[in-house]
Amino acid sequence: MDLFDKCKNYGPGDPLYDAKIAEEKGLYPYFLPLEETEGTEVVINGRKLIMLGSNNYLGLTHHPKVKEAAKKAIDEYGTSATGSRFMNGTLKIHRQLEDALSEFLNKEAVIVFSTGYQTNLGTISALLNPKDYAIMDKEDHASIVDGWKLSQAKFSRFNHNDTKSLEVVLSKIPDESGKLIIVDGIYSMAGDIAPLPEIIKLKDKYGARLMVDDAHSIGVLGKNGRGTANYFNLEKETDLIMGTFSKSFASLGGFIAGEKDVINYIKHYARPFIFSAAMTPSSAYAALAALEVMKTEPERIEHLWSIANRMRKGLKELGFDIGNSNTPVIPVYVRDRWKTVMFWKELFDLGVYVNPVLPPAVAPNDSLLRTSYIATHTEEQIDRALSIFEKAGKKLGIIK
């Protein structure tokens, strides 16, 4: 058998088959190149659309201080670190960024990775071994699942945001086993928040440790965007805080924060950290500049929530199913794969860009359009978007 046969021969039920059908019908929604973007609006195929699919929560990708910092980095360091952090790749700016994040998050130490995906992969695989348990929410990000796979640890999942289900799982794990509970702060599809107070009570009761993936929470929750643990006033009780720079920080990379000894251990055992080139200078400078903006312009977070709350209220009043979202990530559940794609296309043609999310990225009956909001969205853009959602939703029979 030729290894590449699977790349060419597939039938109904295979995601590639569905992708081929969608392309033939002009409904393929992925890999669309953006010709221009200022954040809240983008140009695709010469047409301007309102962007409701970006993770640029604070609108910092075009902030003058962030742009200037990235340019300064190239002048000082060039375009690349050209090596791993272990060898020649550690730059002064990496240390400055780690120290600033440590202070911001009220944690003893931080290390930065080249991507958020690598952060989860490296942290989880370094800390867990085959005798330990990874305990995950069923809606945890794929990078968390892949980190567990690399660790070869044992594995248990609990129902989404269900602490009773979590306790059932914890009660069955031997006392002598190491236990790491891993949750998202804000869940990237459902847009709801992990119930940290209840999770921490169970963590303490069963002798587990807790890691919170704050990729979508930093810049959104807590004072000046310090994340989920700060939002619940549980920073000391949260053992590890993970974050990315590709969202609110308007850059690229990731970090893990925690006790000094634990971070030092990860630094010496995380293969994705050891064997990857260091974060580029411009990415590190941009992230540090974005952090300063978070601290000095808190009104951005306030406006982000104002915009998100207004859109959530508007979608509910129109009759859309938005689940339990209570953050600037707002899903619109359609629950039918092809109708979801058709809804995406109708919105796209009318001037709104959203992200269609289909199985296996979500459960079979949870196909949805993922929308997310930016601090620099205007009231006029939200009005226009709601009008377009109403028109498209009624045309397809999703709302009455």
Buried (B, 14 or more C-beta within 10 A) or exposed (E): EEEEEEEEEBEEEEEEEBBEBBEEEEBBBEEEEEEEBEBBBBBBEEEBBBBBBBBBBBBBBBBEBBBEBBEBBBEEBEEBBEEBBBEEBBBEBBEEBBEBBBEBBBBBBBBBBBBBBBBBBBBBBBBBEEEBBBBBBEBBBEBBBBBBBBBEBBBBBBBBBBBEBBBEBBEEBEEEEBBBBBBBBBBBBBBBBBBBEBBBBBBEEBEBBBBBBBBBBBBBBBEBBBBBBBBBEBBEBBBBBBBBBBBBBBBBBBBBBBEEEBBBBBBEBBEBBBEBBBBBBBBBBBBBBBBBBBEEBEEBBEBBBBBBBBBBEBBEEBEBBBBEBBBBBBBBBBBBBBBBBBBBBBBBEBBBBBBBBBEEBBEEEBBBBBBBBBBBBEEEBBEBBBBBBBEBBEEBEBBE
